[in-house]
Amino acid sequence: MKYQKRQKAIILLADGTIFYGKAVGNKQGTSFGEVCFNTGMTGYQEIFTDPSYFGQLMVTTNAHIGNYGTNADEVESDSIKIAGLICKNFSYVYSRVDSEGSLEAFLDKNNLLAISDVDTRALVSYIRDHGAMNAVISTEVDNIEGLKKQLAEVPNMEGLELASKVSTKEPYYFGDENATYKVAALDIGIKKNILRNIASRDAYIKVFPYNSKFEDLEAFKPDGYFLSNGPGDPEPLVEAQDLAKEVIKRDLPLFGICLGHQVIARANGVSTYKMHNGHRGINHPVKNLETGKGEITSQNHGFAVNREESEANPELQITHVHLNDHTVAGLAMKNKNCFSVQYHPEASPGPHDSSYLFDQFIENIKK
Ligand SMILES: NC(=O)CC[C@H](N)C(=O)O
């Protein structure tokens, strides 16, 4: 298996640039998406199953992918959500006490096209300089003109609503129904580890579809409201923004993560924008402006909240700032029980520095 001759594959970027590699396994095919990169050195299974990555072709900067296999406990949703994988060395051989199977088998089960043997350093440098853009990965190496035509039809991430593609169709419950607190969570692409983190703080959660109304959530009689992470541009998520406005109007406890944070900002009249390149990795430095302390955080976003508008908004306070580029990493409403962060306190993968934010949400509920 290891020494089998592999099918040639290409990565064609929207600006016409081509990179070369080989298809992982025996898979043939073509997959479109926005190309982005993640710098985490571990956590590939969690990353591939994170609904926030829906519609994205993932370049992993770590030199080896697959080397520690897979485990059923390390998924963030029920299936792989990335549109395709681009890596340097794909490990067909894996080793770890806890692994239950190979990454190759996991990709096969999810029917995901992956390309290895790519000069990922050159590719990442290129995307870093030229910005996130659409791309296609394919084993159709002789059909470049055809692929270019199809690629031109792929919608831009800017303005794209994707939450509806990954959200639950029906409401469901998570945790112990006898728990002390009740939380209503809007699923605009929720990661499992967020549910685990909230539930482990003595809360019972009802998870609602992306287009649910305030009244739907209110009927559960929750003590607190939560807006999840998720894929795509926050701008078209009008229903979620309206829901946030209703919760804020009543000053009910509200917490938002990543896409949820962007929705809360928009509900406050603050615009969001697509970044030249997003933040995707597990060692992003953030400063908590309330405590002055630094946090190493897990991040995964391609949009951000407008900083000047956040500063100028009398209702809002910037609570956290990203130390690499000074973008807004956290917001709170000055006179309301509402706060949000652009990063991932639930980690998975990533450090646990920020898990105190879940405690803060429960404290706000107790108030
Ligand atoms: N992880 C997330 O929730 C991502 C939010 C949004 N889709 C972005 O790319 O910025």
The ligand as a Gaussian input file, in Angstrom:
#p B3LYP/6-31G(d) Opt

LIG

0 1
 N      -15.586000      29.357000      13.706000
 C      -16.512000      30.199000      13.300000
 O      -17.579000      30.319000      13.896000
 C      -16.234000      30.948000      12.029000
 C      -17.129000      32.129000      11.826000
 C      -17.157000      32.623000      10.381000
 N      -17.640000      31.617000       9.494000
 C      -15.788000      33.106000       9.964000
 O      -15.168000      32.487000       9.143000
 O      -15.309000      34.097000      10.454000

